[in-house]
Amino acid sequence: MSLISTVRRRLRRRSEGGEAPTSTQPNLRARFVAGLSGHGVEIGALASPLWLPPGATVTYVDKFDHQKLCAHNPDVAPEQIQRPEVVCDTASLDGLADGAYDFLIACHLLEHAHDPIRALLAWHRVLEPGGFALCIVPDARYTFDRGRPLTSLDHLLWDFANAGSELKRLADLGHVAECNLNMHPALTVESAVGLAGRILDDSYDTHFHVWTYDSFAAQLAVLIADYGLPFAVRDSACDEQVEMLFLLEALPREPGRLDLPDGVAPRAQR
């Protein structure tokens, strides 16, 4: 069973629901989803696919097939887990064609990406120009990540520059162990590291990154303005309970620092 999958589902359910808004209960998610149209993709819906407005359709994508998703979530009835139509790496989206989608939904997903910049660029690749990415991320002030060090911009840039290196995997191991230790009081440092190794081998899944609304908004602004991340932030909000939402519009990609060797950070020796 994946402990982080269980917690992820609970976070999604604690936030405002995936149904259409009503006059008596404002729904922040539905406010952001309401403007989506055409055909999109939702990554990692698990048992909580987002409500969509009339006329909008999605292809469901996950890193595991339905059988493995059920194995990782044994406390959920198999029929409640969304069956993915495409199974592929949810960071690179290597199973999806370029420019094929009008919108993309990533709900409580980016914090699980061990290389968020690369994931954002993959989102951009599969969107048509002017398409929208709806990124919903837990705010560490309100979740089990409270007390962990916030992810810095340098951390994001280093992860991007060192993809595939041995030092990157070692850093990932540390983040998984840190998340384990913060979540589970019964763990020791040694047992948290041991569990982290098993998680990397099985699913490579945890909250690698920790943000608040202010820190995430600031990092997006710098990545867009200074590093050429090809998005514009069209709307953002925090529910001050669990999560923050960012609506990103895909802009034409131009050569920038993200395309240059050592353009963002030095490459590790190993």
N, C-alpha and C positions, 0 to 999 in steps of 0.2 A: 504493500500500500504506500502511496506517496503522501507523506504528511503535508507537504507544501501544496499539493493539489486540493486536499481537504480544506486547508485554510483559505486558499484562493477562492474556492466556491463560497465559503462563508462570508468572505469580504464582499464578493459580488452581491450576495443576497442581503447583506446588511445595508448596502447602499440603496438609493431610491430604485424602485423596481424597473423592469423592462417593459412595462405596459404603457399604453397611451395615457397622457396626462388627464386629470380631471379638474373640475373647477374648485374642488375642496382640498386637493392634495397636489401641490406643484411637483413636477417631476423633472429634475435637472437633466437626467439622461434623455428623456423624451424631447426636451427642448432642443438638444443638440442633434438628435436623430431626425427630427421633424423635417429638416431641409434636405435630407438625402433623397436621391432619386436615381432611377436607372438600375443597373446591375452592379453589385459590389461583392466584396469578400469579407467574411468575418473569421478572424483567426482565434482559435482556442475557445469556442463557445461553451464547451463542456455541457453542463446541465442548465445553463442560463443564457441562451441566445437573446440578443437584444430585440425588443419590439422594433418593427420597421413601419414607416408610413405606407399608406396604400400606393401601390405601383412600384415600390422598391423591392428588389429581390437580392438574395445573396447566395454565393457558393461558400460552403463551410469548409474550413481548412484546419488541420491540426497536425502536430508532429507525430502522433501515434494513431494507429487504426482503432476502430471501435472496440475491438477485443482488449487491446492493451489499456485503453482509456478506462474500460470497465474494471480491469484488474487493479488499476491505480486508484480507483474510487469505489471500493466494494460496498460502501454504505449508501450508494445511490443505485436505484433500480436501473438496469441496463437500458430500458426503453426511455428513460429520462435523459440519458446522455446523447447529445446531438451526434449523429453519425457523420463523420467528415466525408465530404465528397472528394477531397484532395488530401493526400497524406504526403507531407514534405517538411523540410526544415523550415520552421516558422520564423527563423531569423533571415535566411536568404530568400525564402519563397521560391526555391528553385523549381517547384512544380507548377508555377504560374507564368503565363506569357506576359511579355512587355506591353504596357499600355492597354490592358484588356478590361479595366474596371473603372466604373464611375466613382466608386467610393470604397473605403476600407475601414473596418472596425477592428480595433485592437483593445479589448477591455481587460484590464489587469494583466497585461502581457509584457509591456516594455520593461518592467522591473525584472522580469524573468530572462530577458535577453542579456547574455554575457557580453555583447558588443552592441549597445543601443544605436550608435551612429550607423553601423552597418545595417542594422534592422530598419532604421528610418530610410536609408537609401534604397533598400529593397522595396519598402512600401511605395516609395516614389516611382521606382521602376515599373511596377505593375499598374499604376494609376495612369489614366489618360491625362493630358495636360488640362489643368483646371479641376481635376478630381479632388476629392476630399478624403483625408485620413482623420478618423475620430479616434483619438488616443485617450483612454481612461486609465488613470494611474492611481494607486492608493497613496494617500498623504500620510507620511510616517508619523505625524503628530497624533493620529487616531487609530493606528494599527499596532500589531505585534512588533513592528520595526521601530517603535518608539525607543529611543536610547541608543540606537546604532549610529555610527558616524554617517553623516549625509554624504552622498556621492558628490564629488567635486568635478569641475570641468576637466581638470587635468586627468582625473581617473577615466573619464569617458574618452579623452583623446588618446591616452596610453592604451586603453583596450583596443581602440581602432587601429593604432599603429602596430600593435603586437599580436594581431590575430594569428592563431596557429602556432605560436611559439611555446616552448616548454615553460618559460617564465609566466606566460599568460595563464596556462593551465594551473600552475602553482598558485597564482593570485586568485583564480576562480575557486580553487579548493579552499583557500582562506575565507572567501566570502560565504561559501556554503557552510563552513564550520561556524562562522560568526552568526549566521542566520539561525542555524540549529541551536546554538548555545543561548541565543537571545529568546528563542521560542520555548525551549524546554528546560525548566529549572533543574530537572533531575540529571541532566547531562553534565559530565565533566569536560574539561578541555580536550582530554584524550579521546573520550567517547564521541564528542562532537566532531573531531577531525576524522575518526574512523567512519562515522556515519556519512560524513561529507564525501569520502572516497567512494563509498557504495552508491551514493546519489549521483556522483559524476559518471560512474560506470553505467548506471541504469537509465537515468533520464536527463542528466546535466541540467537540473531544474532547481531553482531556488529564487529568492529575492536577491539577485546579485547587486541590485542598485536600490538606493533609498533616497527619496526626495520629499520635500515639502512643496506646496504650491509655489511659494516664492522662489525656491532654489531651482525648481524645474523650469519655471517661466524664464528666469534669468539665463539659464544655460541654453535654452532654445534660442533666445534672442541673440546671444553671442555666436552660437553655431550658425545661425542664419546670416548675421551681419558680417562676421569676421572670417568665417570658414566656408561660406558658400553652400550651406545646407539648403537645398532647393524647395523650401516651403515658405509660406507666409502664414502666420497665426491669425485666423479670422475671428476666433472667439475663444474664450477660456473662462473657467469658473471653478470654484471649489465649493463642495457642499458643506464644508466645515463639520463633517461627520465621519467620512471614510475616504472620499476620493476627489480627484480633480479631473477636469475634462478640458481637452484642447482640440479644437477643430483646425486642421492644417490644410491649406490649399497647395496642391502641387504646382510649382512654377517650372518654367523651362530650366534645365540644368546647364550651367555654364562651367567651364574649367575653373577650378579653384584649389584651395589648399588641401582639400580632402583628396584630390587626385594626384598629389605630388609625393614622391618618396620622402619620408621624414618631414612631410608638410605640416604635421600636427604634433608629432612627438618622435624622439629617437627610437629606433628599433632595438629590442633587447639582443644580446649576443647569442642567447639560446632560446 
